[in-house]
Amino acid sequence: MIEVRRADERYPGGDPETGITTRHAFSFGHHYDPGNIRFGALLACNEERLAPGAGFDEHPHSNTEIVTWVVEGELTHRDSTGHETLVRPGDVQRLSSAGGVRHVERNDGTAPLCFVQMWLAPTAFGGEPDYEVVRGIADGTPYAVPRADAMLHVRRLAAGDRTAVPDGPRVYLHVVRGAVRLGDALTDGGQTLLEAGDAARVTDAEELELTAESAAECLMWEMPAEPAYG
């Protein structure tokens, strides 16, 4: 099953007066939607835009895997475990907040900053925070988030290129830029057009592929099904 969520369906957030604009894919803050809490391990997929000098002051996180992908500009990250990093397009940043961590995220540059930040639920709570940045991750290189039992796949496509969608119980596809068609790999081309900011939530993904309508960049999460409690 494929459920498409369009860019204009995202919940607005942030504080434009202070240079922060956010678009939330899932229930977030005062945008509480009980039917849109999570998909697989994914709890949030936020598109963040920060004007030069804007940012999020120090704030806490716990028991969340936070993965950040910079689209344009440079993100300054500082956290309470002593890490201070400048994250650029093509880098994958992961902060495992575990038992608790505080961090700051800012645009200290002179150009606008846009990034996609994704939060995932861990398979176990507590533990020590952990941090990692992979510089310039290669196209098609999977990035594992073991604490969430999830895998991120980055795809950069030229017009006309095709690429497989991972098979799995849950696959979340976010189009960063460009346009792609999502459909059955056994047919000629795809059926569902997805443009920048659009997302597809795929349950029991099997034999699917993307075909680029134009130069495109996509993030795909390969995940298990939601856990059952009780």
N, C-alpha and C positions, 0 to 999 in steps of 0.2 A: 504494500500500500504506500502511495506517495501523497503526502500532504504538502501543498505549496503555501508559503507565507510570503506575501509581497512586501517590498520595502516600505510602502506607504501604510502598511498595517502595523508597523512597529509602534510601541508606546513611546511618546516623547518624554524626555527627561532633561536633566542638567539644569543649568542656570545661564541662559544666553547673555544676561546682563553682565556676568563675570567672565564671559568668553567660553563657556562650556555648553556644548550641545550634545545630547545623548539620544540614541534611538534603541529601545529595548526590544528584543525578540520574544522574551518570556516575561511572565508576571514578575514585577520588580518594584520595590518600594510601595508608593501609594497606588501604583497600577496593579492591584491584586485581582488576578483572574484565576479562579480555582481550576479551570479547565486548561490552563497553560502554565503549569508550574515547572515542568522539566520534560526532557526527551532523552531517554537513556540516562547516561550520567550527566548530561548537559543541563545546567541550571540557568545559565545566562549566556547570551551572545549580544554584546553591546557594541554599537558603533559610536565611538567617541570622537568628538572634534574639539580641539583646544586652540584658542587663539594664542598668539605669542604672549608669554607671561602668565597665562592661565594654568590652572591645575587643581588637583585634589590634595588638600592639606593632609597631614598625617592622620590616618584612620586605621582601625583594627580589622583583622580577618582571622577566622579560625575554621579549621576543618573544611577547607575549600582548596581545590587545585585551580590556580589562576594562570591562564595562558594568554599571552598578548602577542598580536601580530600588527606591526606598524605598516600602514598603507602609504603615508607620506609624512615628511617631517622627521623630527627626532624626539623621542620620549626620554625624559630624565626620571629614573627610578632610584629611590633610596628606601632602605628598610631597616628595621630595628636590630637585624642580625649583622649589620655593618656593610651590606652591599650597596654600592652606588654605581649605576650603570647608565650609559647612553645607548638606547635601543633604536636601531635604524631599520628601514625597509629591508625585508629579507631575513631579519633575525627572528628567532622564536624565543620568547622569554617565558619561563615558568617559575611561579612562586607557589610552593606547597606551604600553605599557612599552618597546617597541622594543629598543634595545641595552642597556637596563637602567635601572631606577628603584627607589627604595625608598619605601614609604608606610606610613601609620598610619591605622587605621579604628577609631573609638570611638563609644560612646554617652555623650556628655558631658551629656546631658539628664537629666531626672527621671522620664521615662516610658519604658516598654519600647520597643525599636527592633526592627523587622522589615524586612529588605530581601532582594531577590533579586539575586544577583550572577552574571553570565554571562561566561564566558571564551571567546574565539574565537581560532582560529589565524590568524596573518597570512599573506598570500600571499608575503611576502618578509621575510627576517630582517634585523635590525640597524636602523640609523637613529637618529634623535633621538626621545626620548619626547615625547608630546603629550597635552594635557589639555583637556577641555571639559565644561561643564555647560549643559544647556538647561533653563531654568526653565519649569515648568508647560507641558510639551509638550501641544499640542492633540490631542484625540482624532482618530485617523485620519491624523495627520501622520507620514509615514515618517521614520525617523532612519537615515541612512546611516553605515556603518562602512567606509570605503573600503579600509582596509588589510586587511580580512578579506573584502572583496567581498560584504558582507552588509547587509541592511536590516531594521531593527526596526520593527514596526507595533504601536502601542498601541491597544487597543479597550476602550472603556467602554460597556457595554450596559445598557439597562433591560430588565426582564422582557418577553419577546416580541420584542425587537429582533433583527434579522438583519444579518449582515455577511459580506462575502466573505472567503475565505481566499486569500492570494496564490497564484497558480499558480507552480510552479517545481520544480526537481529535488529540493530539500530544503526542507521547512517544519517548523519546530519550534514547537509551541503550548504555552504554559504558562499555566494558569489561576491567576491571583493570588487572586481572590476570587469567590464566587458559583458558579453552575453554568451550563454551556452544553451544547448538543448539536452534534456535528460530523457532517456528512453531505453528501450530494450535493445541490448547489444546484438540480438539475433535478427533485428529488422534493419532496414536501410535508414539510418539517421535516428533522430530522437523525436519525441512528441511534445515535451513541455518546455517552453521557452522561459529561461530564467535570466534576469538582468541584474546589474549591480545592486546589492542590498537585498535581493530576493534570497529565499532559503527553501530547501526541500527537506522534509523529515520523512525518511524512508524506513518502513517497518519490514523486516525480513527481506532485505535487499538481495537480489540474485540476478546475475546476467544483465546488469545495467551499465550504461556508458554515457559519457558526456561528449557532445560534439560542439566545438566552438563556432559560434556565428561570427565572432570578431575576436581580436586578441583578448584573452581573458585570464583572470587569476581566481582560483577557487580554493577554499579550505573545506576538507571533508573529514568528519570525525567517524571513526569506526568503533562501535561500542556494543556491549552486551545489552540485553533487555533490562528494563527497570527491575530492581530487586523486589521480591514479595516479602512483606513483613507480617508476622502474626500467624 
